[in-house]
Structures are given as structure tokens and as C-alpha cells.
Amino acid sequence: LVDTYANIILITNPQSGTLAYDTTNGRLLVGNGTNWTTYPIGAATPASILAFHATKNAVQNLSATGVAKVYWTVETFDYGTCFAIDDGSHGATMSRFTPNVAGLYQFNASLYYSSSTAMYCGILLYKNGTKLYTGSQATSAYNVSQIGVIAAANGSTDYFEIYSYISGSSNVIDIATNFASYFCGYKIANT
């Protein structure tokens, strides 16, 4: 969850381990089942927290048909230093989360497709280079596709990436840089 402090605190009794990024004050909030505990970005956080949030600072063009990896160029936070932000080279190991602790992880991602043309686009979560889950589909101009899933990681070699697919369009589609395009995740339990 990434939102203003005023909106975050409207969530009462947040589930233990729930993460939120407070855009008003630039800090991480962690739910404990009763209330929120705050951690300023850059301050010491509990070692058990593995969490990241990434966005885009440049539009990504997608070909008219097919599947493409989404590249994330802005890291809002990365507790555990397990997310590899894209440095502009679009390398194979860029824009992926490789958790260093075995466990169950909650992943959320959203893609805003900025095209005035109707299309059929969707969001995919890949694990180790293979499609694991398919999220919602955008079927009209200027639409959002989202995914929210829980997946297991072995803590050593497993990695997660976001891909997008397009079909039924003869136009190039852009993934926009606004607030509606993001990829985030956090550990919810040890395995």
C-alpha cells in the first residue's frame, strides 16, 4: 500500500505484517494487528522486514502483440536489498525481486496503459522466468491492469518479475509513469 498518511490511518487494526508507505512523511508503516508502527526511510528497521516498492520514471513502449518484461526504474524503498532496479540497460537480472529468506510473499503490481486505442492488455507475475499468475486485464483505452498474489520463495534462487501482454491491437501501447504503475512485495511468513 502506498498512500498518504491520512488515508493509511483510516485502516484500523491492520493485519500483522501489513506494510504501507506514507507518501506524506516519507516513512514505512508496519501493521501489528492493533495499530501502525512507523519507521522513517533510512532508519533502522527490524531485520525481519523484507519489502520493496518500485515505480517507473520513463514510459515503456510495448510492441503491438506479445509478452514483454516490465522495467522498474525508481525504487521507493527496498528493505533487505533484494530488488534489482533497472539501470537503463534492461539486463536480464534487472527489475526483479530475489528474496534472500525463504517464506511466503505478498506481491502487488499495477500497470497503467496510456493509449487512446482500445486494446487487450494484462499483467503477469513470473517466477524464475516462467508465468506463475495472471492478473486482471485492461480492455479499453487508458486502463489499469492489476495483480495481487501470495507466492512461496526458497530464499536463494527464486526470483519474481512483472510482465505485460498485449493482443488484439495493431498499435504500440505505453506503460505510463504515473502513480498507477508499480511493483511491490513483502514477506508475510517464514516457511
Buried (B, 14 or more C-beta within 10 A) or exposed (E): BBBEBEEBBEBEEBEEBBBBBBBEEEBBBBBEEEEBEBBEBEEEBEEEBBBBBBBBEEEBEBEBBEBBBBBBBBBBBBBBEBBBBBEEEEEEEBBBBBBEBBBEBBBBBBBBBBBEBBBBBBBBBBBBEEEBBBBBBBEEEEBBBBBBBEBEBEBEEBBBBBBBBBEEBEBEBBBBBEEBBBBBBBBBEEE
